[in-house]
Amino acid sequence: MTWHRPWQSAYALMPCAMLCMALVAPMSGRAQESTRTASNAATGTQTFNQALEAAWQRSLEASESRGRYARAQADQAVTQSWLAATPAVSIGQREGRAGAPDANRETEVGLALPLWWPGERAVGGQAAQSQSGWVQATEQAERLRLAGRLREAISALHLAEAELHQVERQVQVLGHLTQDIERRVRAGDLARSDALAARSEWLAAQAQASAARQVLGIQQAHWHLLTGLPPLALRTSVAPPLAQLPDTHPELVLASAAVDLGLRRADLARVQRPDSPQLILGMRQEYLGQGASSQSSVVVALRVPVGGQAYQQPRIAAAFGELDIAQTQAQRMRERLTAEVALAQSQLGLSQAQLQAERERAQLLIERARLIDKSFRAGETALPEMLRSIAAAASAESALARQQINHQLAIARLEQALGLLP
């Protein structure tokens, strides 16, 4: 703002200056506390774990996981059966001379029972059990990925809340200042250009507040779309004690389960054949004609396919190809997660240092604003310098509030890299 003439009476604006200092003086901890109070009023005792569960129930991944569980249970049920496939019933009839009253007739009814190849049922059961473990590991990994999305979403929402809170405080300060300057203009102490400059700054702050509300509305809508719940309150957490990538990381467990499943499927491909052996049980009835009595007999047969190795090779090659991919992915996954943990730890250390610097900077600028306020009340400092000190202190406080949220986000990202679920 531009001021065209010096103040004739510094004490005439003392109430406005005191109001500005009252709005700037509280540290960000008090501002954060007010934000937490408002959030707690909306959310009650809601926890991140409850939000994650609500988001999981609404997610597409939950439906896919239920489908995988159903398929795994169906595969296990198949391996528990003593038949390799569905039985088949056959009915046939033969006649010596068609249409002749004394022709020979033969009627046969049979039941074909598909059997397992040696070792196929046991290996199939192991593959089905491995698939169940892979399904469970997949669900845990997808829950971890969803938790990462929630951590980023709630941090962005809290940043938007802090930004709106700061802008609204600026609107309040500039609003009171504009009213006081306009009063002085009417009294003839100030030029009208001073009132226009003050009002323009106030309107600019209002426009910023509207934009901040839009950003906050977008973040709230995104959070509600993910969870269907009100936003979580901002909570202070400490860095996890883990320093290295744990073997229980859901992504590592999933990669290991994928390798085990690939091994079991490769073993199954070696023992499986395109066709299964069949045990055929039947009853045959013969009518010889010429007044002779009918004769019945029992049919027991075993049908065993021979050869077929050439038809088995594509399935074996595909199984071993999937196994090789799973092993490569497991190795790359460990390397990637190790790098992510190292990066998250480094970012957390930088965030801690930046938080300390922002805290000290805010304390210094707020103390400077208080000293300039004393100088202003003594008539030794002009109002523009006073306003600049207030703006600098408010900006530092806002930066401290944002950095506190960013520090919590850095902790959350380290927990995410370590695979820690709430």
Buried (B, 14 or more C-beta within 10 A) or exposed (E): BEBEEEBEEBEBBEEBBEBBBEBBBBBBEEBBEEBBEBBBEEBEEBEBEBBBBBBBEBBEBBEEBEEBBEBBBEBBEBBEEEBBBEEEEEEEEEBEEEEEEEBBBBBBBBBBBBBBBEEBBBBBBBBBBBBBBBBBBBBBBBBBBBBBBBBBBBBBBBBBBBBBBBBBBBBBBBBBBBBBBBBBBEEEBBBEEBBBBBBEBBEEBBEBBEEBBEBBEEBBEBBEEBBEBBBBBBEEEEBEEBEEBEEEBBBBBBBBBBBBBBBBBBBBBBBBBEBBBBBBBBEBBBBBBEEEEEEEEEEEEEEEEEEEEEEBEEBBEEBBEBBEEBBEBBEEBBEEBEEBBEEBBEBBEEBBEBBEEBBEBBBEBBEBBBEBBEBBBEEEBBBEEBBBBBBBBBBBBBBBBBBBBBBBBBBBBBBBBBBBBE
